[in-house]
Each structure stands twice: as structure tokens, then as C-alpha cells.
Amino acid sequence: MAGDDDRARGGAGRDAKAEWERRLAEALRENLLKRKAQARGRRAGEAGQRAGLTAARPDDAKPSGSSDE
């Protein structure tokens, strides 16, 4: 049983679990803040910060040999 492990370690398991949960919660908060910033940027019309696919780039970024002319 899980409770038996905690008692056998003298409470060290509870400390490790609490630390793991704290780090997990911190990572989730950071991820949420990053996603909110991305959403705000999209609403404001800012360009993405990552390098994307060449097909997704605006027309003026296409190579000079394209047949769209």
C-alpha cells in the first residue's frame, strides 16, 4: 500500500511527494502564463516568435523563383 511506503521511509516519501507536487504546480503556472502571453500576442496581431513552415510565411517572404507572379 502507498501509506506503508511513507511510514517505512519515516516521512521522507511525503516530503518528496510534496516537493514533486510543488515543482509540478510551478511548471503548470509557468506554462499557463506563457500560453496566456501567446494568446494576447495573437489577439494583438504580433508575429510568432518561432521559425515556422515556409508555406506559412507571408507572400513577400517567398523565394524569387515562384510561379505566383
C-alpha positions as CSV (number, residue, x, y, z in Angstrom):
1,M,0.0,0.0,0.0
2,A,1.2,3.6,-0.6
3,G,0.7,4.6,3.0
4,D,3.1,1.8,4.1
5,D,5.9,3.2,2.0
6,D,5.6,6.6,3.7
7,R,5.8,5.1,7.1
8,A,8.7,2.9,6.2
9,R,10.8,5.9,5.0
10,G,10.0,7.8,8.1
11,G,8.1,10.6,6.3
12,A,10.7,11.1,3.6
13,G,8.1,9.9,1.0
14,R,5.7,12.6,2.0
15,D,8.4,15.3,1.7
16,A,9.5,14.1,-1.7
17,K,5.9,13.9,-2.9
18,A,5.2,17.5,-1.6
19,E,8.3,18.7,-3.4
20,W,7.3,17.0,-6.6
21,E,3.8,18.5,-6.4
22,R,5.2,21.9,-5.7
23,R,7.5,21.7,-8.8
24,L,4.7,20.4,-10.9
25,A,2.4,23.3,-9.8
26,E,5.1,25.8,-10.6
27,A,5.7,24.3,-14.0
28,L,2.0,24.4,-14.7
29,R,1.8,28.1,-13.7
30,E,4.7,29.0,-15.9
31,N,3.1,27.1,-18.8
32,L,-0.2,28.9,-18.3
33,L,1.5,32.3,-18.2
34,K,3.3,31.5,-21.4
35,R,0.1,30.4,-23.2
36,K,-1.8,33.5,-22.0
37,A,1.0,35.7,-23.4
38,Q,0.9,33.8,-26.7
39,A,-2.9,34.3,-26.9
40,R,-2.6,38.0,-26.1
41,G,0.0,38.3,-28.8
42,R,-2.2,36.7,-31.3
43,R,-5.1,39.0,-30.5
44,A,-2.8,42.0,-30.7
45,G,-1.6,40.8,-34.1
46,E,2.0,40.2,-33.1
47,A,4.1,37.8,-35.2
48,G,5.1,34.5,-33.8
49,Q,8.5,34.1,-32.2
50,R,9.2,30.6,-33.6
51,A,10.5,29.7,-37.1
52,G,7.6,28.2,-38.9
53,L,7.0,26.4,-42.1
54,T,8.0,28.1,-45.3
55,A,4.4,27.6,-46.7
56,A,3.0,29.6,-43.7
57,R,5.2,32.6,-44.4
58,P,3.7,35.8,-45.9
59,D,3.8,36.2,-49.7
60,D,6.7,38.7,-49.6
61,A,8.9,36.0,-48.0
62,K,8.6,33.6,-50.8
63,P,11.6,32.7,-53.0
64,S,12.1,34.8,-56.1
65,G,11.5,31.8,-58.5
66,S,7.9,31.2,-57.5
67,S,5.2,30.9,-60.1
68,D,2.7,33.2,-58.3
69,E,3.8,36.2,-60.4
